Amino acid sequence: MFESDEDEAKATKRIIDAGTGELVGLLYVWEDGYEQPLWINGVCEKTELRKLEDEST
């Protein structure tokens, strides 16, 4: 069975721990617009979203 483009999501933002500034996950967007986080080591409650390209902070 082949996968279609509809089965793919694109990473759009980094999820950053608001207290430490550490990367804790990535936010993915599916073809239908549904956003879904992918956590690295479990859910972090206080977070900030940053663009993937934004490496300055």
mmJSON file of the N, C-alpha and C atoms, coordinates in Angstrom:
{"data_MODEL":{"atom_site":{
"group_PDB":["ATOM","ATOM","ATOM","ATOM","ATOM","ATOM","ATOM","ATOM","ATOM","ATOM","ATOM","ATOM","ATOM","ATOM","ATOM","ATOM","ATOM","ATOM","ATOM","ATOM","ATOM","ATOM","ATOM","ATOM","ATOM","ATOM","ATOM","ATOM","ATOM","ATOM","ATOM","ATOM","ATOM","ATOM","ATOM","ATOM","ATOM","ATOM","ATOM","ATOM","ATOM","ATOM","ATOM","ATOM","ATOM","ATOM","ATOM","ATOM","ATOM","ATOM","ATOM","ATOM","ATOM","ATOM","ATOM","ATOM","ATOM","ATOM","ATOM","ATOM","ATOM","ATOM","ATOM","ATOM","ATOM","ATOM","ATOM","ATOM","ATOM","ATOM","ATOM","ATOM","ATOM","ATOM","ATOM","ATOM","ATOM","ATOM","ATOM","ATOM","ATOM","ATOM","ATOM","ATOM","ATOM","ATOM","ATOM","ATOM","ATOM","ATOM","ATOM","ATOM","ATOM","ATOM","ATOM","ATOM","ATOM","ATOM","ATOM","ATOM","ATOM","ATOM","ATOM","ATOM","ATOM","ATOM","ATOM","ATOM","ATOM","ATOM","ATOM","ATOM","ATOM","ATOM","ATOM","ATOM","ATOM","ATOM","ATOM","ATOM","ATOM","ATOM","ATOM","ATOM","ATOM","ATOM","ATOM","ATOM","ATOM","ATOM","ATOM","ATOM","ATOM","ATOM","ATOM","ATOM","ATOM","ATOM","ATOM","ATOM","ATOM","ATOM","ATOM","ATOM","ATOM","ATOM","ATOM","ATOM","ATOM","ATOM","ATOM","ATOM","ATOM","ATOM","ATOM","ATOM","ATOM","ATOM","ATOM","ATOM","ATOM","ATOM","ATOM","ATOM","ATOM","ATOM","ATOM","ATOM","ATOM","ATOM","ATOM"],
"id":[1,2,3,4,5,6,7,8,9,10,11,12,13,14,15,16,17,18,19,20,21,22,23,24,25,26,27,28,29,30,31,32,33,34,35,36,37,38,39,40,41,42,43,44,45,46,47,48,49,50,51,52,53,54,55,56,57,58,59,60,61,62,63,64,65,66,67,68,69,70,71,72,73,74,75,76,77,78,79,80,81,82,83,84,85,86,87,88,89,90,91,92,93,94,95,96,97,98,99,100,101,102,103,104,105,106,107,108,109,110,111,112,113,114,115,116,117,118,119,120,121,122,123,124,125,126,127,128,129,130,131,132,133,134,135,136,137,138,139,140,141,142,143,144,145,146,147,148,149,150,151,152,153,154,155,156,157,158,159,160,161,162,163,164,165,166,167,168,169,170,171],
"type_symbol":["N","C","C","N","C","C","N","C","C","N","C","C","N","C","C","N","C","C","N","C","C","N","C","C","N","C","C","N","C","C","N","C","C","N","C","C","N","C","C","N","C","C","N","C","C","N","C","C","N","C","C","N","C","C","N","C","C","N","C","C","N","C","C","N","C","C","N","C","C","N","C","C","N","C","C","N","C","C","N","C","C","N","C","C","N","C","C","N","C","C","N","C","C","N","C","C","N","C","C","N","C","C","N","C","C","N","C","C","N","C","C","N","C","C","N","C","C","N","C","C","N","C","C","N","C","C","N","C","C","N","C","C","N","C","C","N","C","C","N","C","C","N","C","C","N","C","C","N","C","C","N","C","C","N","C","C","N","C","C","N","C","C","N","C","C","N","C","C","N","C","C"],
"label_atom_id":["N","CA","C","N","CA","C","N","CA","C","N","CA","C","N","CA","C","N","CA","C","N","CA","C","N","CA","C","N","CA","C","N","CA","C","N","CA","C","N","CA","C","N","CA","C","N","CA","C","N","CA","C","N","CA","C","N","CA","C","N","CA","C","N","CA","C","N","CA","C","N","CA","C","N","CA","C","N","CA","C","N","CA","C","N","CA","C","N","CA","C","N","CA","C","N","CA","C","N","CA","C","N","CA","C","N","CA","C","N","CA","C","N","CA","C","N","CA","C","N","CA","C","N","CA","C","N","CA","C","N","CA","C","N","CA","C","N","CA","C","N","CA","C","N","CA","C","N","CA","C","N","CA","C","N","CA","C","N","CA","C","N","CA","C","N","CA","C","N","CA","C","N","CA","C","N","CA","C","N","CA","C","N","CA","C","N","CA","C","N","CA","C","N","CA","C","N","CA","C"],
"label_alt_id":[null,null,null,null,null,null,null,null,null,null,null,null,null,null,null,null,null,null,null,null,null,null,null,null,null,null,null,null,null,null,null,null,null,null,null,null,null,null,null,null,null,null,null,null,null,null,null,null,null,null,null,null,null,null,null,null,null,null,null,null,null,null,null,null,null,null,null,null,null,null,null,null,null,null,null,null,null,null,null,null,null,null,null,null,null,null,null,null,null,null,null,null,null,null,null,null,null,null,null,null,null,null,null,null,null,null,null,null,null,null,null,null,null,null,null,null,null,null,null,null,null,null,null,null,null,null,null,null,null,null,null,null,null,null,null,null,null,null,null,null,null,null,null,null,null,null,null,null,null,null,null,null,null,null,null,null,null,null,null,null,null,null,null,null,null,null,null,null,null,null,null],
"label_comp_id":["MET","MET","MET","PHE","PHE","PHE","GLU","GLU","GLU","SER","SER","SER","ASP","ASP","ASP","GLU","GLU","GLU","ASP","ASP","ASP","GLU","GLU","GLU","ALA","ALA","ALA","LYS","LYS","LYS","ALA","ALA","ALA","THR","THR","THR","LYS","LYS","LYS","ARG","ARG","ARG","ILE","ILE","ILE","ILE","ILE","ILE","ASP","ASP","ASP","ALA","ALA","ALA","GLY","GLY","GLY","THR","THR","THR","GLY","GLY","GLY","GLU","GLU","GLU","LEU","LEU","LEU","VAL","VAL","VAL","GLY","GLY","GLY","LEU","LEU","LEU","LEU","LEU","LEU","TYR","TYR","TYR","VAL","VAL","VAL","TRP","TRP","TRP","GLU","GLU","GLU","ASP","ASP","ASP","GLY","GLY","GLY","TYR","TYR","TYR","GLU","GLU","GLU","GLN","GLN","GLN","PRO","PRO","PRO","LEU","LEU","LEU","TRP","TRP","TRP","ILE","ILE","ILE","ASN","ASN","ASN","GLY","GLY","GLY","VAL","VAL","VAL","CYS","CYS","CYS","GLU","GLU","GLU","LYS","LYS","LYS","THR","THR","THR","GLU","GLU","GLU","LEU","LEU","LEU","ARG","ARG","ARG","LYS","LYS","LYS","LEU","LEU","LEU","GLU","GLU","GLU","ASP","ASP","ASP","GLU","GLU","GLU","SER","SER","SER","THR","THR","THR"],
"label_asym_id":["A","A","A","A","A","A","A","A","A","A","A","A","A","A","A","A","A","A","A","A","A","A","A","A","A","A","A","A","A","A","A","A","A","A","A","A","A","A","A","A","A","A","A","A","A","A","A","A","A","A","A","A","A","A","A","A","A","A","A","A","A","A","A","A","A","A","A","A","A","A","A","A","A","A","A","A","A","A","A","A","A","A","A","A","A","A","A","A","A","A","A","A","A","A","A","A","A","A","A","A","A","A","A","A","A","A","A","A","A","A","A","A","A","A","A","A","A","A","A","A","A","A","A","A","A","A","A","A","A","A","A","A","A","A","A","A","A","A","A","A","A","A","A","A","A","A","A","A","A","A","A","A","A","A","A","A","A","A","A","A","A","A","A","A","A","A","A","A","A","A","A"],
"label_entity_id":["1","1","1","1","1","1","1","1","1","1","1","1","1","1","1","1","1","1","1","1","1","1","1","1","1","1","1","1","1","1","1","1","1","1","1","1","1","1","1","1","1","1","1","1","1","1","1","1","1","1","1","1","1","1","1","1","1","1","1","1","1","1","1","1","1","1","1","1","1","1","1","1","1","1","1","1","1","1","1","1","1","1","1","1","1","1","1","1","1","1","1","1","1","1","1","1","1","1","1","1","1","1","1","1","1","1","1","1","1","1","1","1","1","1","1","1","1","1","1","1","1","1","1","1","1","1","1","1","1","1","1","1","1","1","1","1","1","1","1","1","1","1","1","1","1","1","1","1","1","1","1","1","1","1","1","1","1","1","1","1","1","1","1","1","1","1","1","1","1","1","1"],
"label_seq_id":[1,1,1,2,2,2,3,3,3,4,4,4,5,5,5,6,6,6,7,7,7,8,8,8,9,9,9,10,10,10,11,11,11,12,12,12,13,13,13,14,14,14,15,15,15,16,16,16,17,17,17,18,18,18,19,19,19,20,20,20,21,21,21,22,22,22,23,23,23,24,24,24,25,25,25,26,26,26,27,27,27,28,28,28,29,29,29,30,30,30,31,31,31,32,32,32,33,33,33,34,34,34,35,35,35,36,36,36,37,37,37,38,38,38,39,39,39,40,40,40,41,41,41,42,42,42,43,43,43,44,44,44,45,45,45,46,46,46,47,47,47,48,48,48,49,49,49,50,50,50,51,51,51,52,52,52,53,53,53,54,54,54,55,55,55,56,56,56,57,57,57],
"pdbx_PDB_ins_code":[null,null,null,null,null,null,null,null,null,null,null,null,null,null,null,null,null,null,null,null,null,null,null,null,null,null,null,null,null,null,null,null,null,null,null,null,null,null,null,null,null,null,null,null,null,null,null,null,null,null,null,null,null,null,null,null,null,null,null,null,null,null,null,null,null,null,null,null,null,null,null,null,null,null,null,null,null,null,null,null,null,null,null,null,null,null,null,null,null,null,null,null,null,null,null,null,null,null,null,null,null,null,null,null,null,null,null,null,null,null,null,null,null,null,null,null,null,null,null,null,null,null,null,null,null,null,null,null,null,null,null,null,null,null,null,null,null,null,null,null,null,null,null,null,null,null,null,null,null,null,null,null,null,null,null,null,null,null,null,null,null,null,null,null,null,null,null,null,null,null,null],
"Cartn_x":[0.833,0.0,0.886,0.55,1.323,0.68,1.525,1.02,0.727,-0.304,-0.625,-0.164,-0.155,0.223,-0.718,-1.956,-2.929,-2.551,-1.646,-1.237,-0.015,0.428,1.647,1.368,2.187,2.114,3.439,3.412,4.621,4.904,6.147,6.542,6.563,5.872,5.788,6.412,6.45,6.979,7.699,8.6,9.265,8.469,8.372,7.733,8.858,8.902,9.997,9.463,10.196,9.857,10.026,8.957,8.98,9.959,10.218,11.12,12.585,12.901,14.308,14.778,13.845,14.214,14.597,14.431,14.793,13.735,14.166,13.257,12.591,11.253,10.531,9.623,9.514,8.69,8.593,7.82,7.554,6.056,5.557,4.146,4.007,3.185,2.943,1.554,1.404,0.106,-0.174,-1.355,-1.8,-2.478,-2.668,-3.29,-4.646,-5.392,-6.727,-6.69,-5.464,-5.316,-5.203,-5.393,-5.3,-3.859,-3.671,-2.345,-2.14,-0.962,-0.672,0.76,0.949,2.31,2.965,4.269,5.069,6.053,5.832,6.651,7.893,9.024,10.284,10.32,10.018,10.079,8.831,7.679,6.435,5.96,4.71,4.066,4.687,4.895,5.381,4.254,3.907,2.746,2.959,4.081,4.326,5.282,4.716,5.514,5.319,6.225,6.15,6.322,5.668,5.845,6.767,7.71,8.625,8.732,8.877,9.049,10.298,10.305,11.468,12.696,12.525,13.639,14.238,13.492,13.916,14.908,16.177,17.221,17.828,17.322,17.954,17.724,16.631,16.353,16.286],
"Cartn_y":[-1.172,0.0,1.247,2.2,3.43,4.523,5.341,6.477,7.63,8.375,9.554,10.801,11.939,13.206,13.561,13.052,13.346,12.72,11.747,11.055,11.705,12.822,13.422,14.732,14.988,16.248,16.97,18.277,19.085,19.795,19.707,20.431,21.92,22.728,24.16,25.014,24.499,25.29,24.399,25.039,24.364,24.662,23.694,23.893,24.013,25.174,25.505,25.602,25.026,25.167,26.639,27.276,28.703,29.04,28.108,28.36,28.188,27.171,26.849,27.222,27.411,27.689,26.436,25.284,24.009,23.555,22.958,22.37,21.149,21.143,20.015,19.299,19.833,19.176,19.986,19.448,20.113,20.106,21.148,21.228,20.886,19.893,19.454,19.878,20.173,20.494,19.48,18.862,17.881,18.587,17.883,18.426,19.081,18.551,19.088,20.273,20.718,21.863,21.508,20.231,19.788,19.934,20.577,20.734,19.699,19.103,18.053,18.179,18.241,18.312,16.931,16.924,15.727,16.07,15.481,15.79,14.917,15.47,14.733,13.827,14.36,13.575,13.771,13.797,13.987,15.425,15.625,16.936,17.922,19.134,20.234,21.265,21.714,22.583,24.034,24.627,26.04,26.128,26.422,26.417,27.675,27.843,28.904,28.233,28.789,28.294,29.251,28.684,29.491,28.878,29.73,29.255,28.392,27.451,26.583,27.379,28.432,29.23,30.135,30.426,31.391,30.744,30.945,30.376,31.436,32.674,33.766,33.731,33.056,33.037,31.652],
"Cartn_z":[0.0,0.0,0.0,-0.867,-0.968,-0.134,0.462,1.23,0.289,0.576,-0.221,0.522,-0.177,0.452,1.598,1.57,2.61,3.941,3.927,5.143,5.787,5.254,5.766,6.5,7.494,8.234,8.062,8.232,8.088,9.417,9.871,11.081,10.758,11.576,11.312,12.407,13.635,14.75,15.752,16.511,17.624,18.882,19.772,21.076,22.092,22.752,23.666,25.091,26.049,27.468,27.841,28.332,28.653,29.775,30.656,31.779,31.453,30.66,30.395,28.999,28.057,26.68,25.906,26.515,25.899,24.901,23.805,22.829,23.454,23.492,24.1,23.103,21.882,20.883,19.603,18.666,17.397,17.153,16.508,16.163,14.685,14.384,13.013,12.574,11.276,10.687,9.595,9.665,8.678,7.512,6.424,5.213,5.488,6.443,6.738,7.706,8.09,8.977,10.453,10.798,12.187,12.67,13.828,14.415,15.513,15.529,16.49,16.994,18.322,18.856,18.905,18.705,18.903,20.011,21.189,22.37,22.387,22.801,22.859,24.087,25.27,26.512,27.354,26.729,27.453,27.405,27.745,27.664,28.648,28.177,29.002,29.066,30.258,30.443,30.02,30.376,30.067,28.882,27.712,26.491,25.668,24.721,23.713,22.361,21.336,19.975,19.237,18.497,17.688,16.299,15.305,13.939,13.85,12.95,12.779,12.382,11.595,11.105,12.168,13.237,14.254,15.22,14.995,15.862,16.776,16.746,17.474,18.983,19.443,20.885,21.431],
"occupancy":[1.0,1.0,1.0,1.0,1.0,1.0,1.0,1.0,1.0,1.0,1.0,1.0,1.0,1.0,1.0,1.0,1.0,1.0,1.0,1.0,1.0,1.0,1.0,1.0,1.0,1.0,1.0,1.0,1.0,1.0,1.0,1.0,1.0,1.0,1.0,1.0,1.0,1.0,1.0,1.0,1.0,1.0,1.0,1.0,1.0,1.0,1.0,1.0,1.0,1.0,1.0,1.0,1.0,1.0,1.0,1.0,1.0,1.0,1.0,1.0,1.0,1.0,1.0,1.0,1.0,1.0,1.0,1.0,1.0,1.0,1.0,1.0,1.0,1.0,1.0,1.0,1.0,1.0,1.0,1.0,1.0,1.0,1.0,1.0,1.0,1.0,1.0,1.0,1.0,1.0,1.0,1.0,1.0,1.0,1.0,1.0,1.0,1.0,1.0,1.0,1.0,1.0,1.0,1.0,1.0,1.0,1.0,1.0,1.0,1.0,1.0,1.0,1.0,1.0,1.0,1.0,1.0,1.0,1.0,1.0,1.0,1.0,1.0,1.0,1.0,1.0,1.0,1.0,1.0,1.0,1.0,1.0,1.0,1.0,1.0,1.0,1.0,1.0,1.0,1.0,1.0,1.0,1.0,1.0,1.0,1.0,1.0,1.0,1.0,1.0,1.0,1.0,1.0,1.0,1.0,1.0,1.0,1.0,1.0,1.0,1.0,1.0,1.0,1.0,1.0,1.0,1.0,1.0,1.0,1.0,1.0],
"B_iso_or_equiv":[0.0,0.0,0.0,0.0,0.0,0.0,0.0,0.0,0.0,0.0,0.0,0.0,0.0,0.0,0.0,0.0,0.0,0.0,0.0,0.0,0.0,0.0,0.0,0.0,0.0,0.0,0.0,0.0,0.0,0.0,0.0,0.0,0.0,0.0,0.0,0.0,0.0,0.0,0.0,0.0,0.0,0.0,0.0,0.0,0.0,0.0,0.0,0.0,0.0,0.0,0.0,0.0,0.0,0.0,0.0,0.0,0.0,0.0,0.0,0.0,0.0,0.0,0.0,0.0,0.0,0.0,0.0,0.0,0.0,0.0,0.0,0.0,0.0,0.0,0.0,0.0,0.0,0.0,0.0,0.0,0.0,0.0,0.0,0.0,0.0,0.0,0.0,0.0,0.0,0.0,0.0,0.0,0.0,0.0,0.0,0.0,0.0,0.0,0.0,0.0,0.0,0.0,0.0,0.0,0.0,0.0,0.0,0.0,0.0,0.0,0.0,0.0,0.0,0.0,0.0,0.0,0.0,0.0,0.0,0.0,0.0,0.0,0.0,0.0,0.0,0.0,0.0,0.0,0.0,0.0,0.0,0.0,0.0,0.0,0.0,0.0,0.0,0.0,0.0,0.0,0.0,0.0,0.0,0.0,0.0,0.0,0.0,0.0,0.0,0.0,0.0,0.0,0.0,0.0,0.0,0.0,0.0,0.0,0.0,0.0,0.0,0.0,0.0,0.0,0.0,0.0,0.0,0.0,0.0,0.0,0.0],
"pdbx_formal_charge":[null,null,null,null,null,null,null,null,null,null,null,null,null,null,null,null,null,null,null,null,null,null,null,null,null,null,null,null,null,null,null,null,null,null,null,null,null,null,null,null,null,null,null,null,null,null,null,null,null,null,null,null,null,null,null,null,null,null,null,null,null,null,null,null,null,null,null,null,null,null,null,null,null,null,null,null,null,null,null,null,null,null,null,null,null,null,null,null,null,null,null,null,null,null,null,null,null,null,null,null,null,null,null,null,null,null,null,null,null,null,null,null,null,null,null,null,null,null,null,null,null,null,null,null,null,null,null,null,null,null,null,null,null,null,null,null,null,null,null,null,null,null,null,null,null,null,null,null,null,null,null,null,null,null,null,null,null,null,null,null,null,null,null,null,null,null,null,null,null,null,null],
"auth_seq_id":[1,1,1,2,2,2,3,3,3,4,4,4,5,5,5,6,6,6,7,7,7,8,8,8,9,9,9,10,10,10,11,11,11,12,12,12,13,13,13,14,14,14,15,15,15,16,16,16,17,17,17,18,18,18,19,19,19,20,20,20,21,21,21,22,22,22,23,23,23,24,24,24,25,25,25,26,26,26,27,27,27,28,28,28,29,29,29,30,30,30,31,31,31,32,32,32,33,33,33,34,34,34,35,35,35,36,36,36,37,37,37,38,38,38,39,39,39,40,40,40,41,41,41,42,42,42,43,43,43,44,44,44,45,45,45,46,46,46,47,47,47,48,48,48,49,49,49,50,50,50,51,51,51,52,52,52,53,53,53,54,54,54,55,55,55,56,56,56,57,57,57],
"auth_comp_id":["MET","MET","MET","PHE","PHE","PHE","GLU","GLU","GLU","SER","SER","SER","ASP","ASP","ASP","GLU","GLU","GLU","ASP","ASP","ASP","GLU","GLU","GLU","ALA","ALA","ALA","LYS","LYS","LYS","ALA","ALA","ALA","THR","THR","THR","LYS","LYS","LYS","ARG","ARG","ARG","ILE","ILE","ILE","ILE","ILE","ILE","ASP","ASP","ASP","ALA","ALA","ALA","GLY","GLY","GLY","THR","THR","THR","GLY","GLY","GLY","GLU","GLU","GLU","LEU","LEU","LEU","VAL","VAL","VAL","GLY","GLY","GLY","LEU","LEU","LEU","LEU","LEU","LEU","TYR","TYR","TYR","VAL","VAL","VAL","TRP","TRP","TRP","GLU","GLU","GLU","ASP","ASP","ASP","GLY","GLY","GLY","TYR","TYR","TYR","GLU","GLU","GLU","GLN","GLN","GLN","PRO","PRO","PRO","LEU","LEU","LEU","TRP","TRP","TRP","ILE","ILE","ILE","ASN","ASN","ASN","GLY","GLY","GLY","VAL","VAL","VAL","CYS","CYS","CYS","GLU","GLU","GLU","LYS","LYS","LYS","THR","THR","THR","GLU","GLU","GLU","LEU","LEU","LEU","ARG","ARG","ARG","LYS","LYS","LYS","LEU","LEU","LEU","GLU","GLU","GLU","ASP","ASP","ASP","GLU","GLU","GLU","SER","SER","SER","THR","THR","THR"],
"auth_asym_id":["A","A","A","A","A","A","A","A","A","A","A","A","A","A","A","A","A","A","A","A","A","A","A","A","A","A","A","A","A","A","A","A","A","A","A","A","A","A","A","A","A","A","A","A","A","A","A","A","A","A","A","A","A","A","A","A","A","A","A","A","A","A","A","A","A","A","A","A","A","A","A","A","A","A","A","A","A","A","A","A","A","A","A","A","A","A","A","A","A","A","A","A","A","A","A","A","A","A","A","A","A","A","A","A","A","A","A","A","A","A","A","A","A","A","A","A","A","A","A","A","A","A","A","A","A","A","A","A","A","A","A","A","A","A","A","A","A","A","A","A","A","A","A","A","A","A","A","A","A","A","A","A","A","A","A","A","A","A","A","A","A","A","A","A","A","A","A","A","A","A","A"],
"auth_atom_id":["N","CA","C","N","CA","C","N","CA","C","N","CA","C","N","CA","C","N","CA","C","N","CA","C","N","CA","C","N","CA","C","N","CA","C","N","CA","C","N","CA","C","N","CA","C","N","CA","C","N","CA","C","N","CA","C","N","CA","C","N","CA","C","N","CA","C","N","CA","C","N","CA","C","N","CA","C","N","CA","C","N","CA","C","N","CA","C","N","CA","C","N","CA","C","N","CA","C","N","CA","C","N","CA","C","N","CA","C","N","CA","C","N","CA","C","N","CA","C","N","CA","C","N","CA","C","N","CA","C","N","CA","C","N","CA","C","N","CA","C","N","CA","C","N","CA","C","N","CA","C","N","CA","C","N","CA","C","N","CA","C","N","CA","C","N","CA","C","N","CA","C","N","CA","C","N","CA","C","N","CA","C","N","CA","C","N","CA","C","N","CA","C","N","CA","C","N","CA","C"],
"pdbx_PDB_model_num":[1,1,1,1,1,1,1,1,1,1,1,1,1,1,1,1,1,1,1,1,1,1,1,1,1,1,1,1,1,1,1,1,1,1,1,1,1,1,1,1,1,1,1,1,1,1,1,1,1,1,1,1,1,1,1,1,1,1,1,1,1,1,1,1,1,1,1,1,1,1,1,1,1,1,1,1,1,1,1,1,1,1,1,1,1,1,1,1,1,1,1,1,1,1,1,1,1,1,1,1,1,1,1,1,1,1,1,1,1,1,1,1,1,1,1,1,1,1,1,1,1,1,1,1,1,1,1,1,1,1,1,1,1,1,1,1,1,1,1,1,1,1,1,1,1,1,1,1,1,1,1,1,1,1,1,1,1,1,1,1,1,1,1,1,1,1,1,1,1,1,1]
}}}
